[in-house]
Amino acid sequence: MSRRVRRRQRKQPHTLQVFLIIVLVLLTACVLVKAFFLKAPEQKAAELPAQSADAENTAQQSPEEEAAQNALKSHLERKGGFYTILLSGLDDDNGGSDTNILMAVDTVNGYVYGASIPRDSKAIIGGKARKINYAYNKGGTALLASTVSEQLGIPVDYTVSVDLKGFTALVDAIGGVDFEVPINMDYDDPIQGLSIHFKKGMQHLSGADALRVVRFRHNNDGTGYGSEDLGRMQTQQKFLKAVAKKMFSFENLISNPRKYAEIFGQYVDTDLSVTDLAWFGMQVLGMGVDKIDFSTLPNEWKYPFIYLDPDETLALVNTYLNPYVEDRTAEDLNLPG
């Protein structure tokens, strides 16, 4: 072999490296340009009480009326860059929502916070006491969102509902997820076609396995979390964070965008536009997955409902979920007793 040939062979790896660097720079530039031109989604406008034509003219208002109107406007002033999104998982075989999480996205302070709403939480729907997951059955995401908004005293800007088949497809698309199963799980329900058998500890879960784990409530002998729905929600929260961490990894962002789009189009229903979703995605990428956290709305179980604790729920709303500049008050919440 000639010296010239050997010299060319040594140069090839260097040329490949240069090519890869150029590709990465171009990809980064495209992402930055796209992010620059993406417009921030709109926030839900505050709804002020209807006024008469005379009342709209401040010259006709008494000082007390004008002060009250200004105080109300101040109380409903939105924070900049703060959004609320209601995420619902649909699959309880009865048309209801199996999982409901109110997500707060604070792009100014750089965090995402999800508060799980127990599916058995008491709600007044159509004048009757119901479990809150019934709202989706009765009126879809619109009624579910308005019910959550009324109870917590804050608006829901957007809704995202996901068929749990889409959840399975997403987990498979990212190659499964390594997850610490919190307890031994042994449950069979031939009627629902459920067969859940996992040992406590680290497991690599496929989409189908993951769905079994997040749906688990208790074992055949009645043992389990000790608080069925609450324990299950904690597992769901931890698993969603594990999914987000892997989904937003560099490897999956480069290799799976088409798969994400296909799954989204087939299994997800939302009032967010594609550009809105891209904008939120860029925000989360900029924050980092470690800035995503979850909890469950404070509650107490009294058969047949779960009752949200007014004081602790108000504190959590004001700490993490409140999109308004002013704190919410007890009068803003409407939690059924």
C-alpha beads as a LAMMPS data file, in Angstrom:
LAMMPS data file: protein, C-alpha beads

337 atoms
336 bonds

1 atom types
1 bond types

-500.0 500.0 xlo xhi
-500.0 500.0 ylo yhi
-500.0 500.0 zlo zhi

Masses

1 110.0

Atoms # bond

1 1 1 0.000 0.000 0.000
2 1 1 1.440 3.406 -0.972
3 1 1 2.146 6.178 1.525
4 1 1 -0.403 8.391 -0.236
5 1 1 -3.164 5.857 0.327
6 1 1 -2.262 5.433 3.974
7 1 1 -2.290 9.192 4.435
8 1 1 -5.804 9.410 2.982
9 1 1 -7.057 6.701 5.316
10 1 1 -5.760 8.568 8.327
11 1 1 -7.540 11.725 7.229
12 1 1 -10.964 10.135 6.833
13 1 1 -11.913 10.032 10.547
14 1 1 -10.991 13.707 10.858
15 1 1 -13.177 14.561 7.853
16 1 1 -16.078 12.587 9.354
17 1 1 -15.718 14.454 12.625
18 1 1 -15.822 17.788 10.811
19 1 1 -18.910 16.688 8.896
20 1 1 -20.687 15.626 12.114
21 1 1 -19.780 18.904 13.817
22 1 1 -21.194 20.855 10.867
23 1 1 -24.424 18.826 11.009
24 1 1 -24.768 19.418 14.760
25 1 1 -24.135 23.148 14.354
26 1 1 -26.776 23.351 11.614
27 1 1 -29.285 21.402 13.726
28 1 1 -28.632 23.683 16.689
29 1 1 -29.008 26.758 14.491
30 1 1 -32.330 25.458 13.132
31 1 1 -33.622 24.843 16.639
32 1 1 -32.542 28.289 17.812
33 1 1 -34.066 30.023 14.788
34 1 1 -37.301 28.067 15.243
35 1 1 -37.400 28.927 18.940
36 1 1 -36.760 32.590 18.165
37 1 1 -39.724 32.838 15.810
38 1 1 -42.128 30.787 17.919
39 1 1 -44.750 32.958 19.552
40 1 1 -45.667 32.435 23.188
41 1 1 -49.170 30.934 23.573
42 1 1 -51.996 33.119 24.800
43 1 1 -53.134 33.053 28.401
44 1 1 -56.804 32.771 29.261
45 1 1 -58.169 36.277 29.741
46 1 1 -59.647 37.132 33.126
47 1 1 -63.432 37.215 33.095
48 1 1 -64.758 40.305 34.836
49 1 1 -68.430 40.525 35.852
50 1 1 -70.671 41.989 33.152
51 1 1 -71.330 45.711 33.531
52 1 1 -74.049 48.013 32.310
53 1 1 -73.192 50.746 29.817
54 1 1 -73.361 53.329 32.618
55 1 1 -71.109 51.300 34.879
56 1 1 -68.488 51.000 32.155
57 1 1 -68.170 54.774 32.210
58 1 1 -66.038 55.444 35.278
59 1 1 -67.426 58.961 35.427
60 1 1 -70.808 57.450 36.375
61 1 1 -69.335 55.211 39.083
62 1 1 -69.183 56.107 42.734
63 1 1 -65.717 56.119 44.329
64 1 1 -66.616 52.901 46.122
65 1 1 -67.719 51.179 42.889
66 1 1 -64.600 52.304 41.061
67 1 1 -62.363 51.112 43.900
68 1 1 -64.093 47.714 43.945
69 1 1 -63.712 47.373 40.166
70 1 1 -60.010 48.251 40.309
71 1 1 -59.474 45.819 43.178
72 1 1 -61.112 43.050 41.153
73 1 1 -58.976 43.813 38.105
74 1 1 -55.876 43.729 40.304
75 1 1 -56.959 40.410 41.819
76 1 1 -57.272 38.920 38.318
77 1 1 -54.023 40.280 36.890
78 1 1 -52.060 37.443 35.254
79 1 1 -48.378 36.727 35.756
80 1 1 -46.342 36.940 32.588
81 1 1 -45.161 33.626 31.131
82 1 1 -47.242 31.463 33.480
83 1 1 -49.587 28.813 32.062
84 1 1 -51.881 26.100 33.406
85 1 1 -52.481 22.892 31.428
86 1 1 -54.836 20.101 32.474
87 1 1 -53.405 16.709 31.495
88 1 1 -55.876 13.798 31.503
89 1 1 -55.404 10.102 30.852
90 1 1 -58.489 8.395 29.452
91 1 1 -59.109 4.720 30.067
92 1 1 -61.415 3.622 32.840
93 1 1 -63.748 1.786 30.412
94 1 1 -66.613 4.031 31.511
95 1 1 -65.824 7.154 29.496
96 1 1 -64.285 8.977 32.465
97 1 1 -60.778 10.312 33.021
98 1 1 -58.559 7.844 34.848
99 1 1 -55.766 10.323 35.591
100 1 1 -55.968 14.116 36.009
101 1 1 -52.940 16.341 36.600
102 1 1 -53.024 20.142 36.590
103 1 1 -49.669 21.308 35.239
104 1 1 -48.264 24.775 35.924
105 1 1 -45.568 25.982 33.524
106 1 1 -43.688 29.008 34.860
107 1 1 -41.356 30.125 32.077
108 1 1 -40.127 33.134 34.065
109 1 1 -38.932 31.241 37.157
110 1 1 -38.192 28.108 35.136
111 1 1 -40.215 25.267 36.602
112 1 1 -42.996 22.828 35.728
113 1 1 -45.223 21.597 38.540
114 1 1 -47.912 18.955 38.301
115 1 1 -50.612 18.501 40.944
116 1 1 -52.516 15.220 40.710
117 1 1 -56.239 15.481 41.341
118 1 1 -57.586 12.255 42.891
119 1 1 -60.154 10.705 40.546
120 1 1 -62.505 10.118 43.501
121 1 1 -62.440 13.778 44.573
122 1 1 -65.914 15.093 45.309
123 1 1 -67.323 17.511 42.757
124 1 1 -70.750 18.982 42.071
125 1 1 -71.594 18.230 38.440
126 1 1 -75.031 18.961 37.051
127 1 1 -76.228 19.780 40.561
128 1 1 -75.313 16.345 41.912
129 1 1 -72.406 15.086 43.998
130 1 1 -70.068 13.105 41.750
131 1 1 -66.504 11.873 41.604
132 1 1 -64.527 14.363 39.550
133 1 1 -63.547 11.835 36.878
134 1 1 -67.242 11.754 35.922
135 1 1 -66.876 15.270 34.470
136 1 1 -65.129 13.965 31.372
137 1 1 -67.846 11.361 30.914
138 1 1 -70.523 14.056 31.089
139 1 1 -68.967 16.918 29.126
140 1 1 -65.468 16.037 27.919
141 1 1 -62.386 18.149 28.584
142 1 1 -64.399 21.391 28.627
143 1 1 -66.530 20.334 31.609
144 1 1 -63.572 18.697 33.342
145 1 1 -61.487 21.874 32.978
146 1 1 -64.292 24.160 34.179
147 1 1 -64.894 21.883 37.185
148 1 1 -61.217 21.967 38.164
149 1 1 -61.069 25.724 37.580
150 1 1 -64.136 26.363 39.744
151 1 1 -62.824 24.245 42.602
152 1 1 -59.305 25.715 42.659
153 1 1 -60.195 29.312 41.786
154 1 1 -57.745 29.527 38.890
155 1 1 -58.167 29.277 35.105
156 1 1 -57.161 26.278 33.010
157 1 1 -55.462 27.732 29.940
158 1 1 -55.203 24.538 27.905
159 1 1 -56.192 20.882 28.041
160 1 1 -54.415 17.740 26.845
161 1 1 -56.165 14.374 26.959
162 1 1 -54.266 11.193 26.154
163 1 1 -55.659 7.765 25.360
164 1 1 -53.595 5.362 27.459
165 1 1 -52.829 3.409 24.282
166 1 1 -50.857 6.484 23.313
167 1 1 -49.014 6.277 26.634
168 1 1 -48.018 2.699 25.757
169 1 1 -46.895 3.733 22.273
170 1 1 -44.797 6.619 23.628
171 1 1 -42.956 4.435 26.126
172 1 1 -42.186 1.932 23.358
173 1 1 -41.043 4.747 21.055
174 1 1 -38.334 5.803 23.513
175 1 1 -37.160 2.213 23.996
176 1 1 -38.856 1.559 27.320
177 1 1 -38.005 3.082 30.698
178 1 1 -35.913 1.922 33.648
179 1 1 -38.108 2.392 36.702
180 1 1 -38.035 1.530 40.397
181 1 1 -41.264 -0.419 41.001
182 1 1 -42.240 0.658 44.550
183 1 1 -43.892 -2.565 45.810
184 1 1 -44.550 -6.162 44.805
185 1 1 -47.517 -6.229 42.435
186 1 1 -49.697 -9.334 42.006
187 1 1 -53.147 -8.712 40.615
188 1 1 -55.437 -10.413 38.094
189 1 1 -58.773 -9.201 36.773
190 1 1 -60.037 -11.378 33.900
191 1 1 -63.009 -9.057 33.297
192 1 1 -60.746 -6.062 32.549
193 1 1 -58.050 -8.256 31.032
194 1 1 -55.547 -7.092 33.664
195 1 1 -52.651 -9.283 34.730
196 1 1 -50.122 -7.344 36.798
197 1 1 -47.103 -9.187 38.215
198 1 1 -43.926 -7.280 39.085
199 1 1 -41.340 -7.575 41.832
200 1 1 -40.311 -4.536 43.846
201 1 1 -37.143 -2.954 42.528
202 1 1 -35.584 -1.632 39.324
203 1 1 -37.279 -2.928 36.168
204 1 1 -36.982 -2.116 32.487
205 1 1 -40.597 -1.496 31.453
206 1 1 -42.019 -1.707 27.965
207 1 1 -45.106 0.327 27.122
208 1 1 -47.459 -2.520 28.052
209 1 1 -45.556 -3.171 31.291
210 1 1 -45.591 0.512 32.184
211 1 1 -49.351 0.702 31.714
212 1 1 -49.817 -2.225 34.095
213 1 1 -47.590 -0.612 36.720
214 1 1 -49.305 2.796 36.637
215 1 1 -52.783 1.195 36.745
216 1 1 -52.027 -1.052 39.725
217 1 1 -54.069 -0.362 42.873
218 1 1 -53.806 -3.415 45.128
219 1 1 -52.890 -7.109 45.160
220 1 1 -55.338 -9.986 44.952
221 1 1 -55.079 -10.455 48.721
222 1 1 -55.940 -6.786 49.395
223 1 1 -52.400 -5.651 50.261
224 1 1 -50.700 -2.917 48.312
225 1 1 -50.112 0.797 48.718
226 1 1 -52.376 1.105 51.740
227 1 1 -54.064 4.061 50.049
228 1 1 -54.996 2.740 46.638
229 1 1 -55.542 5.814 44.505
230 1 1 -53.051 8.005 46.371
231 1 1 -50.273 5.433 46.166
232 1 1 -51.019 4.887 42.506
233 1 1 -50.799 8.635 41.812
234 1 1 -47.350 8.828 43.402
235 1 1 -46.185 5.992 41.153
236 1 1 -47.676 7.743 38.118
237 1 1 -45.908 10.996 39.011
238 1 1 -42.514 9.317 39.356
239 1 1 -42.990 7.384 36.145
240 1 1 -44.015 10.475 34.162
241 1 1 -40.844 12.208 35.306
242 1 1 -38.780 9.190 34.213
243 1 1 -40.512 9.265 30.815
244 1 1 -39.884 13.015 30.433
245 1 1 -36.208 12.583 31.290
246 1 1 -35.732 9.942 28.614
247 1 1 -38.002 11.600 26.059
248 1 1 -36.052 14.855 26.236
249 1 1 -32.668 13.148 26.016
250 1 1 -30.516 14.201 23.049
251 1 1 -30.700 10.718 21.536
252 1 1 -34.500 10.587 21.513
253 1 1 -34.941 14.176 20.360
254 1 1 -32.769 13.456 17.321
255 1 1 -34.142 10.002 16.449
256 1 1 -37.828 10.131 17.424
257 1 1 -39.505 13.396 16.321
258 1 1 -41.509 11.644 13.595
259 1 1 -42.648 8.938 16.026
260 1 1 -43.678 11.586 18.550
261 1 1 -45.708 13.377 15.890
262 1 1 -47.460 10.162 14.794
263 1 1 -48.337 9.172 18.365
264 1 1 -49.515 12.685 19.129
265 1 1 -51.745 12.836 16.074
266 1 1 -53.320 9.445 16.779
267 1 1 -53.822 9.433 20.527
268 1 1 -53.811 13.030 21.834
269 1 1 -56.634 15.569 21.863
270 1 1 -55.679 19.140 22.777
271 1 1 -56.519 22.773 22.155
272 1 1 -52.801 23.589 21.891
273 1 1 -51.547 24.270 18.367
274 1 1 -48.453 22.581 16.947
275 1 1 -46.489 25.817 17.341
276 1 1 -47.730 26.154 20.939
277 1 1 -46.483 22.640 21.666
278 1 1 -43.128 23.425 20.055
279 1 1 -42.832 26.570 22.170
280 1 1 -43.579 24.697 25.387
281 1 1 -41.130 21.983 24.365
282 1 1 -38.374 24.552 23.935
283 1 1 -39.174 26.029 27.351
284 1 1 -38.917 22.635 29.057
285 1 1 -35.664 21.882 27.231
286 1 1 -34.263 25.174 28.462
287 1 1 -35.319 24.484 32.068
288 1 1 -34.132 20.885 32.199
289 1 1 -36.141 17.867 33.313
290 1 1 -34.914 18.294 36.899
291 1 1 -37.145 21.362 37.083
292 1 1 -40.253 19.176 36.730
293 1 1 -41.905 18.196 40.006
294 1 1 -45.180 16.629 41.136
295 1 1 -47.411 16.307 44.179
296 1 1 -51.006 15.386 44.974
297 1 1 -53.622 17.895 46.113
298 1 1 -53.929 17.547 49.926
299 1 1 -56.929 15.441 50.786
300 1 1 -58.808 13.157 53.144
301 1 1 -60.733 9.993 52.275
302 1 1 -64.309 9.703 53.588
303 1 1 -66.338 7.099 51.757
304 1 1 -67.404 7.403 49.008
305 1 1 -65.404 10.532 48.151
306 1 1 -61.997 12.089 48.597
307 1 1 -62.289 15.595 50.056
308 1 1 -59.633 18.193 49.241
309 1 1 -58.303 19.969 52.336
310 1 1 -59.227 23.682 51.903
311 1 1 -56.327 25.254 53.802
312 1 1 -53.568 22.987 52.488
313 1 1 -54.952 23.070 48.954
314 1 1 -55.008 26.877 49.023
315 1 1 -51.394 26.939 50.194
316 1 1 -50.314 24.582 47.397
317 1 1 -52.227 26.604 44.788
318 1 1 -50.531 29.831 45.854
319 1 1 -47.092 28.240 46.002
320 1 1 -47.093 26.430 42.665
321 1 1 -50.275 26.713 40.588
322 1 1 -51.528 30.293 40.868
323 1 1 -51.231 32.140 37.527
324 1 1 -52.312 35.432 39.093
325 1 1 -50.050 38.104 40.589
326 1 1 -52.095 38.223 43.800
327 1 1 -52.506 35.201 46.050
328 1 1 -55.816 33.386 45.927
329 1 1 -57.998 33.549 49.016
330 1 1 -60.314 31.035 50.654
331 1 1 -63.211 32.803 48.929
332 1 1 -61.697 32.052 45.512
333 1 1 -61.788 28.290 46.071
334 1 1 -65.014 26.328 45.830
335 1 1 -64.371 22.906 47.348
336 1 1 -67.481 20.869 48.141
337 1 1 -67.747 19.722 51.750

Bonds

1 1 1 2
2 1 2 3
3 1 3 4
4 1 4 5
5 1 5 6
6 1 6 7
7 1 7 8
8 1 8 9
9 1 9 10
10 1 10 11
11 1 11 12
12 1 12 13
13 1 13 14
14 1 14 15
15 1 15 16
16 1 16 17
17 1 17 18
18 1 18 19
19 1 19 20
20 1 20 21
21 1 21 22
22 1 22 23
23 1 23 24
24 1 24 25
25 1 25 26
26 1 26 27
27 1 27 28
28 1 28 29
29 1 29 30
30 1 30 31
31 1 31 32
32 1 32 33
33 1 33 34
34 1 34 35
35 1 35 36
36 1 36 37
37 1 37 38
38 1 38 39
39 1 39 40
40 1 40 41
41 1 41 42
42 1 42 43
43 1 43 44
44 1 44 45
45 1 45 46
46 1 46 47
47 1 47 48
48 1 48 49
49 1 49 50
50 1 50 51
51 1 51 52
52 1 52 53
53 1 53 54
54 1 54 55
55 1 55 56
56 1 56 57
57 1 57 58
58 1 58 59
59 1 59 60
60 1 60 61
61 1 61 62
62 1 62 63
63 1 63 64
64 1 64 65
65 1 65 66
66 1 66 67
67 1 67 68
68 1 68 69
69 1 69 70
70 1 70 71
71 1 71 72
72 1 72 73
73 1 73 74
74 1 74 75
75 1 75 76
76 1 76 77
77 1 77 78
78 1 78 79
79 1 79 80
80 1 80 81
81 1 81 82
82 1 82 83
83 1 83 84
84 1 84 85
85 1 85 86
86 1 86 87
87 1 87 88
88 1 88 89
89 1 89 90
90 1 90 91
91 1 91 92
92 1 92 93
93 1 93 94
94 1 94 95
95 1 95 96
96 1 96 97
97 1 97 98
98 1 98 99
99 1 99 100
100 1 100 101
101 1 101 102
102 1 102 103
103 1 103 104
104 1 104 105
105 1 105 106
106 1 106 107
107 1 107 108
108 1 108 109
109 1 109 110
110 1 110 111
111 1 111 112
112 1 112 113
113 1 113 114
114 1 114 115
115 1 115 116
116 1 116 117
117 1 117 118
118 1 118 119
119 1 119 120
120 1 120 121
121 1 121 122
122 1 122 123
123 1 123 124
124 1 124 125
125 1 125 126
126 1 126 127
127 1 127 128
128 1 128 129
129 1 129 130
130 1 130 131
131 1 131 132
132 1 132 133
133 1 133 134
134 1 134 135
135 1 135 136
136 1 136 137
137 1 137 138
138 1 138 139
139 1 139 140
140 1 140 141
141 1 141 142
142 1 142 143
143 1 143 144
144 1 144 145
145 1 145 146
146 1 146 147
147 1 147 148
148 1 148 149
149 1 149 150
150 1 150 151
151 1 151 152
152 1 152 153
153 1 153 154
154 1 154 155
155 1 155 156
156 1 156 157
157 1 157 158
158 1 158 159
159 1 159 160
160 1 160 161
161 1 161 162
162 1 162 163
163 1 163 164
164 1 164 165
165 1 165 166
166 1 166 167
167 1 167 168
168 1 168 169
169 1 169 170
170 1 170 171
171 1 171 172
172 1 172 173
173 1 173 174
174 1 174 175
175 1 175 176
176 1 176 177
177 1 177 178
178 1 178 179
179 1 179 180
180 1 180 181
181 1 181 182
182 1 182 183
183 1 183 184
184 1 184 185
185 1 185 186
186 1 186 187
187 1 187 188
188 1 188 189
189 1 189 190
190 1 190 191
191 1 191 192
192 1 192 193
193 1 193 194
194 1 194 195
195 1 195 196
196 1 196 197
197 1 197 198
198 1 198 199
199 1 199 200
200 1 200 201
201 1 201 202
202 1 202 203
203 1 203 204
204 1 204 205
205 1 205 206
206 1 206 207
207 1 207 208
208 1 208 209
209 1 209 210
210 1 210 211
211 1 211 212
212 1 212 213
213 1 213 214
214 1 214 215
215 1 215 216
216 1 216 217
217 1 217 218
218 1 218 219
219 1 219 220
220 1 220 221
221 1 221 222
222 1 222 223
223 1 223 224
224 1 224 225
225 1 225 226
226 1 226 227
227 1 227 228
228 1 228 229
229 1 229 230
230 1 230 231
231 1 231 232
232 1 232 233
233 1 233 234
234 1 234 235
235 1 235 236
236 1 236 237
237 1 237 238
238 1 238 239
239 1 239 240
240 1 240 241
241 1 241 242
242 1 242 243
243 1 243 244
244 1 244 245
245 1 245 246
246 1 246 247
247 1 247 248
248 1 248 249
249 1 249 250
250 1 250 251
251 1 251 252
252 1 252 253
253 1 253 254
254 1 254 255
255 1 255 256
256 1 256 257
257 1 257 258
258 1 258 259
259 1 259 260
260 1 260 261
261 1 261 262
262 1 262 263
263 1 263 264
264 1 264 265
265 1 265 266
266 1 266 267
267 1 267 268
268 1 268 269
269 1 269 270
270 1 270 271
271 1 271 272
272 1 272 273
273 1 273 274
274 1 274 275
275 1 275 276
276 1 276 277
277 1 277 278
278 1 278 279
279 1 279 280
280 1 280 281
281 1 281 282
282 1 282 283
283 1 283 284
284 1 284 285
285 1 285 286
286 1 286 287
287 1 287 288
288 1 288 289
289 1 289 290
290 1 290 291
291 1 291 292
292 1 292 293
293 1 293 294
294 1 294 295
295 1 295 296
296 1 296 297
297 1 297 298
298 1 298 299
299 1 299 300
300 1 300 301
301 1 301 302
302 1 302 303
303 1 303 304
304 1 304 305
305 1 305 306
306 1 306 307
307 1 307 308
308 1 308 309
309 1 309 310
310 1 310 311
311 1 311 312
312 1 312 313
313 1 313 314
314 1 314 315
315 1 315 316
316 1 316 317
317 1 317 318
318 1 318 319
319 1 319 320
320 1 320 321
321 1 321 322
322 1 322 323
323 1 323 324
324 1 324 325
325 1 325 326
326 1 326 327
327 1 327 328
328 1 328 329
329 1 329 330
330 1 330 331
331 1 331 332
332 1 332 333
333 1 333 334
334 1 334 335
335 1 335 336
336 1 336 337
